[in-house]
Structure formats: structure tokens, C-alpha cells
């Protein structure tokens, strides 16, 4: 009997991509005035193979909240392509070259950063405490938000940005 996978497209509400500011310089991105994420590193595997252009994406910041970067939802948008093999060719915004070294796949995105994040504490106060990222914060990207979870989560989120064409002039942020 084949093992049933926890994630399938019929249950997909959104993909959740995590950023650990201890590894990737989110503060530097914010200080530069940039308000979009155009690509992100993901772990190759069956989940990555399910990502399709147009899929909703939640951008989540993890970690202990240093530099005013509290854990929670920091951006919303869409995947603009399927996951592709990728080897990071430079340090980019990675805090060290060894952090970038492990990148083996990426997904192109159009994710708009929120003016104010929706902090994990706010989510939990509203009864949203069972998201995969809350239960297993060290899991590899991409994480998964079910349709049911997204319906509840949307009550706390601003309007989802409409999909737009990718801007090829933007910096790769894998």
C-alpha cells in the first residue's frame, strides 16, 4: 500500500515560504526600500514538484524576533513559475557563503511585503495555532497551508495582491 502524502493540490490553500533572518538578511532588504520577493530557495522533493504558477504564497519570518523582525506573516503573493533546479552563484543577501551553498532549487515569485506583519502572537490570539509552520518551525521550504486554514487566516490578512507579470529586472533573492 502506497503511503498517503500529507500534502496534495486538492487541499492546497497556499504555499508558505519561511525566511530565517539569522541566515538571510531581511533587515538589509527592508532597509533598501525593496518591497517584493521575486524568488526563494526551496527543498527539492515532492512538495516542490507540486508548486505551480499562480499558486498563492505566504511569506513567513521565523526566528526569535531580533532586529524588530517578529515571527509571522510578512508577505503575500503568488508563484510565477514551477520550482527549478538552482545553484546559488553568489552570496546575495545570505549572511554567509555557507548559507547560500545549500541552495539546490528555487521558485520564482511575486510576493509583496506587508506594511505591517501579522505577528504569530496575533494569529495565536485569534485561535490560529495549528499551522504547519507553527507546529514544525524547522521544516524545509515549502511549507503548506490547507484551504481550511487559509480561509481562517485570511480574516487577519490584508487583501491578497492580484497576480502580476514577473519583473525580470529585480534582484534574485533565492
Secondary structure as GFF3:
##gff-version 3
##sequence-region A 1 174
A	DSSP	three_ten_helix	9	11	.	.	.	ID=ss1
A	DSSP	beta_strand	12	20	.	.	.	ID=ss2
A	DSSP	alpha_helix	26	31	.	.	.	ID=ss3
A	DSSP	beta_strand	36	41	.	.	.	ID=ss4
A	DSSP	alpha_helix	46	50	.	.	.	ID=ss5
A	DSSP	beta_strand	56	62	.	.	.	ID=ss6
A	DSSP	three_ten_helix	66	68	.	.	.	ID=ss7
A	DSSP	beta_strand	72	79	.	.	.	ID=ss8
A	DSSP	beta_strand	84	85	.	.	.	ID=ss9
A	DSSP	alpha_helix	97	101	.	.	.	ID=ss10
A	DSSP	beta_strand	105	119	.	.	.	ID=ss11
A	DSSP	alpha_helix	120	125	.	.	.	ID=ss12
A	DSSP	alpha_helix	132	135	.	.	.	ID=ss13
A	DSSP	beta_strand	143	146	.	.	.	ID=ss14
A	DSSP	alpha_helix	147	153	.	.	.	ID=ss15
A	DSSP	three_ten_helix	154	156	.	.	.	ID=ss16
###
